[in-house]
Amino acid sequence: MPRFGMVIDTRKCVGCMDCVVACKTENDVPDGYCRDWIVSELRGGFPTLTLEIRSERCNHCDNPPCVSCCPTGASHVEDFGRTVQVTANKCIGCKACITACPYGARYVHPEGYVDKCTFCMHRVKEGLDPACVSVCPTHCMYFGDLDDPGSRVNELLRTRRWHTLLPEAGTRPRIYYLT
Amino acid sequence: MGMHKFSRRRFLQISAATFGAAAAASRIPSNWAWASGTADARGVVTIPTFCEMCFWRCGGIGYVRDGKLWKFEGNPKDPLSHGRLCPRGTGAVGAHNDPDRLRAPLIRTGARGKEQWKTATYDEALSVIAAKLGDIKAQHGPESLAVFNHGYGQRFFQHVLKSWGAINFAGPSFAQCRGPRDIGFSLTYGAGVGAPEPTDIANTDCLVLIGSHLGENMHNTQVQEFAQAIERRIPIIVVDPRFSVAASKAKYWLPIKPGTDIALLLAWMNVLVTEDRYDREFVAKYGMGFDRFEAEIAQYTPEWAAKLTDIDAATIRATAREFSARRPATLIHPGRRVNWYGDDTQRSRAIALLTALLGSWGRKGGYYLSVNTRVAPYPLPAYPKRQRPLADNPDGSRYPFADEPVTTGLRDATLTGKPYPIKGWFVYSTNLLYALPNREETLKAIGTLDLLVVVDTMPSEIAGYADVVLPEAMFLERYDELLAGWGRRGWVSLRQPVVPPPHGLLPGWKIAKDLAGKLGIGECMPFDDIKDYLRHRVEKSNLSWDTLEREGVIVGEATPIVVEDGLELSFDTPSGKVEFWSKQLADHGFDPVPKFTPPAAAPDGHFRLITGRAPMHTFSRTQNNPLLHDLMKTNEVWVNADTAARLGFANGQYVKLKNQDGVVSNRVRVKATQRIRPDTVYMVYGFGHTSRKQTLAFERGADAAQLLTKYQTDPLMGGTSLHSNFVTLVKEA
């Protein structure tokens, strides 16, 4: 059984937001909302600067606080791929998961349920990459099985320096940023 | 006359592309009558076409689900997109769905610019236009119509208006964008750079970007190759007053004082020549006038340049050594939107000369030479013989080295009536009020017109001043002229409708054809259906129409594009050589070797305003697109964080910008950042819309074009400067 994760090369990312708009069209995300977004982190002072640009989204954590806090079981870990998903018709819109998520990955859809990145499982099940990965003009995103030692994502994690977001939160996020 | 010696052949054509035999395959029939397409098991129809969200023309595939446009993705067979579009292309769905699109032809009823209209049918609107054009032709001649156009849909309007007798056609893509670059390179090599730029970033061992902010400047193919260059860990050198995204990927960031790039380029060439780091073989074999060039360049030491540029001499030397060590696989990128200070042709020529010293013209990892594509023409009647000189630059008298018409020259002619009156403007898909410098001059010129027609998809600001507005179907809803692409290989792309246009909107070719009918020149569009026209051209070129419809693109075979592949270099200059010292420039009283003249200094307390691009927007065309608006709703004014603190401006605070002529912008938030020099402020242009009909974009952010009151004109080719204005920040209550 795969355990899906994503590796994103911040060196190549230019922050163009193609991943954001591709997610919006692929998944019919309503105007004014998004499931993924770009963060730019600047360090240093003029003229000695570094900039890390990151495409961020739900981290599909191994220890997802949004799932443990959900009173109805709408937020759950799916067997296939171990991804975190929301069953819209089970969601009562209580927003406990929004409070629990340290990454700000969730929003209330205008139709009343909580929505977020699905890792495009509808595509992955057809053998495709998630929309954000497949459109990226810089090829900075990689999607794959973290439990497969031979996968490209694991190869990158073995050979490059990386970090995750808020490891101290104990969520064990599955999106890795190459630096 | 320099004009006669000057190359008219803009892009060195190596050979016509040849095409492999088209594979025969059956098409899945579609019940949907509007366009062909391929349906999958779920009923999702896919139709390939090429993008018009910017000028790059990437091949894409439209997805239609339940009869509605679902998404637009890259076409893997396309040599520009390689299957991946940029955010604007992906966001094309938003341009189709935008509720603020023009829905019906409009005829002005109130004063010009007051936006009082009656809606009309195309037939009524075209009748008004035809009658007014008839009056203009009768009173002043057909030359008195000026046509301003941009984008791939312009073709049939150009054709019909040329058939009618119009001769004055100009696009801002020349004098307001890439013109200085192409002329600077033509003066040196006898060939312009052209677009898409033949920059071999994919194979370069060192990339030098001068003001070019790839990644924010989202030229898809180049950005894809730029990411590969980052992955290959090659040295990247970025010269920019701002810590651009590209600068953040660079080994060296040179935060240059704005307007001093020529000094840096001269010093770099000085290092190459004095330290014997240049390509002696290339210079000996292909160069002309090198001795005089060398003598002149000797004075431009790094120490001389350091004082002018704020880049220390050691860094100038180190970077010159870095990129010369990797020659010829070094790319000094030519940029694209290069009209900054009015001396831009000479700056581009300096880039061309530096490239020549590196021997990287026509070399792997430098500049390759694009392969052109020949597609058979459709038999059309000849145009009437030209009776008068072009109005913008009569016989080269104003701008001796311009080889395309100059928009601002046509505006000048409209204002002065010289060399003859211009009484009508036909504007296709270019928002002139945002594209041209000094809006007051544009409005004054519009005030003298008998007719202003605007064809567009959106209620642009220029449309607000039109007498007649003709709304057009957007690119995913129409056929257009074939794209005969040039690049590493030649190719042909087909634009075809993915979805029908809403509101009964017509495609440009049909509007143009109907206009021809009204003008009594229907014979210039001798086909009822554009598919007949397109199919004729394709099949006459021995290409398969079915393949093109199904795949969207047919790519030609590989031919040599660099010396390494066996390419023989030749130069279409007067001397037939690479002109290090330019006699044609000297003959016209210009510097035969570029010289540096410092730009005007900022008035006390003022910042120089520089502008650039964001990856999710094109010009002033996309800010109202609901999808792209979500990505970037407004611009910000970048101010050095320390300077902002000293002046008491907080990050995120609203300010207005006031330029040296007292023009005050709409309010805009301060981005207080270490990413910019203290003497410079930066904005992405295209924001701050004044058209109320663009409900999302209206008054969002500041409009850089409004502040562009002062501009310098490049005396060589008429380019107008973008970075010649100074602003103060005014606190917004």
Interface residues (C-beta under 8 A of the other chain):
Chain A: D9 R11 K12 V14 G15 C16 M17 D18 V20 V21 A22 K24 T25 E26 D31 G32 Y33 C34 L42 G44 G45 F46 P47 L49 T50 L51 I53 S134 V135 C136 P137 T138 H139 C140
Chain B: W70 K71 F72 E73 G74 R84 L85 C86 P87 T90 G91 V93 L214 G215 E216 M218 N220 V223 Q224 F226 A227 I230 E231 F243 V245 A246 S248 K249 W253 P255 P615 M616 P626 L627 L628 D630 L631 M632 N640 A641 D642 T673 Q674 R675 I676 R677 P678
